[in-house]
Amino acid sequence: NYIVTSSTNGEWGYVTTIVEDGNLRIEGGHEIYDVADGEIAAGHEEYGIKTSGTEGQMNSQDYAITQIVQNVASSAGPIAESQTTVNHKASIDPSTPSGRYYHIITLINTSTF
């Protein structure tokens, strides 16, 4: 997990977005697919994130990261040092190949004036 800290004097606050370049994967083609039911459960192969913090937009369940931009944090007005924790979660099953899994995640924080 990591913490996204945001400050802005923007009249309409800020938004932090997240997007990925594809599923969590290993060389050779095996992919761990996104969580579909809102809960990453032990023994089921799936992956996603959950946020925490006052401005977190994915606090209620585990969410898939997709190739479509999604909001992970936002504020409707000026704010100082807003902290949102982004927790990445993964679960495997007995048939999941071992190895180094990867994908690229991009976070963009935008003030709104």
MOLIN-V894412 format. One record per residue. N is the residue number from 1. RES is the residue in three letters. SS is DSSP state (H for helix, E for strand, - for the rest). PSI is psi in degrees with one decimal (* if undefined). BURIAL is I if it has 16 or more other ideal C-beta (glycine too) atoms within 10 Angstrom, else O. Layout:
n=<N;N>
res=<RES;RES>
ss=<SS;SS>
psi=<PSI;PSI>
burial=<BURIAL;BURIAL>
//
This chain:
n=<1;2;3;4;5;6;7;8;9;10;11;12;13;14;15;16;17;18;19;20;21;22;23;24;25;26;27;28;29;30;31;32;33;34;35;36;37;38;39;40;41;42;43;44;45;46;47;48;49;50;51;52;53;54;55;56;57;58;59;60;61;62;63;64;65;66;67;68;69;70;71;72;73;74;75;76;77;78;79;80;81;82;83;84;85;86;87;88;89;90;91;92;93;94;95;96;97;98;99;100;101;102;103;104;105;106;107;108;109;110;111;112;113>
res=<ASN;TYR;ILE;VAL;THR;SER;SER;THR;ASN;GLY;GLU;TRP;GLY;TYR;VAL;THR;THR;ILE;VAL;GLU;ASP;GLY;ASN;LEU;ARG;ILE;GLU;GLY;GLY;HIS;GLU;ILE;TYR;ASP;VAL;ALA;ASP;GLY;GLU;ILE;ALA;ALA;GLY;HIS;GLU;GLU;TYR;GLY;ILE;LYS;THR;SER;GLY;THR;GLU;GLY;GLN;MET;ASN;SER;GLN;ASP;TYR;ALA;ILE;THR;GLN;ILE;VAL;GLN;ASN;VAL;ALA;SER;SER;ALA;GLY;PRO;ILE;ALA;GLU;SER;GLN;THR;THR;VAL;ASN;HIS;LYS;ALA;SER;ILE;ASP;PRO;SER;THR;PRO;SER;GLY;ARG;TYR;TYR;HIS;ILE;ILE;THR;LEU;ILE;ASN;THR;SER;THR;PHE>
ss=<-;E;E;E;E;E;E;E;-;-;-;-;-;E;E;E;E;E;E;E;-;-;-;E;E;-;-;-;-;-;E;E;-;E;-;-;-;-;-;-;-;-;-;-;-;E;E;E;E;E;E;E;-;-;-;E;-;-;-;-;-;-;E;-;-;-;-;-;-;E;E;E;E;E;E;-;-;-;E;E;E;E;E;E;E;E;E;E;E;E;E;-;-;-;-;-;-;-;-;-;-;E;-;-;E;E;E;E;E;E;E;-;->
psi=<164.9;163.9;130.1;117.9;127.9;137.7;139.3;148.0;11.2;131.2;-35.4;21.6;-139.5;168.1;137.1;126.8;161.0;145.4;152.9;165.6;2.1;177.7;158.6;127.1;166.2;150.9;138.5;-8.9;-14.5;135.4;145.5;117.8;159.4;148.9;138.6;-20.2;9.9;1.2;123.0;114.1;138.8;138.8;-7.1;129.8;111.1;164.7;147.3;-167.9;162.1;137.6;163.2;153.1;158.1;-39.5;0.6;135.1;-2.6;43.1;-21.2;-20.4;-178.1;133.8;146.9;141.8;132.5;178.8;5.0;129.9;133.4;150.4;130.5;-23.3;150.9;159.0;146.9;2.9;-179.0;146.2;150.1;123.5;49.1;130.5;125.9;125.9;131.7;116.1;114.1;136.1;138.8;149.4;146.3;166.1;174.0;-22.4;-0.8;123.4;141.2;158.6;-172.4;110.4;148.1;162.1;167.2;127.1;133.9;125.8;133.7;127.6;122.6;125.6;149.1;114.0;*>
burial=<O;O;O;I;O;I;O;I;O;I;O;O;I;I;I;I;I;I;O;I;O;O;I;I;O;O;O;O;O;O;O;I;O;I;I;O;O;O;O;I;O;O;O;O;I;I;I;I;I;I;I;O;I;O;I;I;I;I;I;O;O;I;I;I;I;O;O;O;O;O;O;I;I;I;I;O;O;O;I;O;O;I;O;I;O;I;O;O;O;O;I;I;O;O;O;O;O;O;O;O;I;O;O;O;O;O;O;O;I;O;I;O;O>
//
